[in-house]
Amino acid sequence: MDRLGIRWDVREDPATICYSSKSARKPSDSRLKGPATVPAIAAMHITIVRGSLPWTINVPVDAGGIISVEKVLGAIYACLQKPLTQAEWDKLEGSKRRKNAHVARLNRLLKGAVAFELDPKLKRVDLLGECVMYDGLKPAEPYDAPKEWVLTLKMAPELASALFLLSRYQL
């Protein structure tokens, strides 16, 4: 899955993915419905680790008995859109984490949200901070169970610029 070469902000629906920031070209339907791994596998578990909060995703199998790219991306998105539970909130480390989560939630809500669609709850995606760009899936260590994967994320370029300005001017 890390060889897809896609650009995807995991805060947004997987339908928004494209091949690069300079291209609006989207992966073909056949690529998205194709197997996520070579060779194809019939079971996949993805772990997303954010500080003290690990989330595990069991990716559903397609009708053909394989795990498709589309199912993987959809499962990641669905996991990150879940509201934060009280237990997850309680695991956050320090006031800075809580502040960052609220700032991220505000940014998500202000990004094209319509008033009647606003969700007042914090979502898991709000805890990702500036690392919201899909960077691939890596096999979990040790690599003796090919169905275990870890999601890797990287910083969004526009967020890096905003964070620099915030730190420079202590906003």
C-alpha angles and dihedrals in degrees: 000000000000091000094064092096092213131152112221132159101210090213087071133066113275088242086078095064120120135172098258144349090259096049132061089198110129128207113265121258090246090056093048093047091045125096116293092217138034111253094033117244130207098213132040133177119188124196122204112194120196111169108297093348117090116180121194124207124197104204113219119238119242122240088264091060096252135106109246128204088243092055092049094051092043092050092050091049093047092050093051093047093060116111115256112257124226089248091054091047091051091054093059112117114236137327094290091063091050091048091049091050091053092047091049091049091051091050091050092050094047093049099095097311119155115226097244091049096056115126111208094201126094112246129208089250088063090068095060092084113191095341100088103126118102110244099173141267122285126198112257117249126285095040096218096105109055091190093068116087139168123216115230121202133187135201119278109239093227091052092050089058092047092049090051091053092046092051094043094052096030092234 
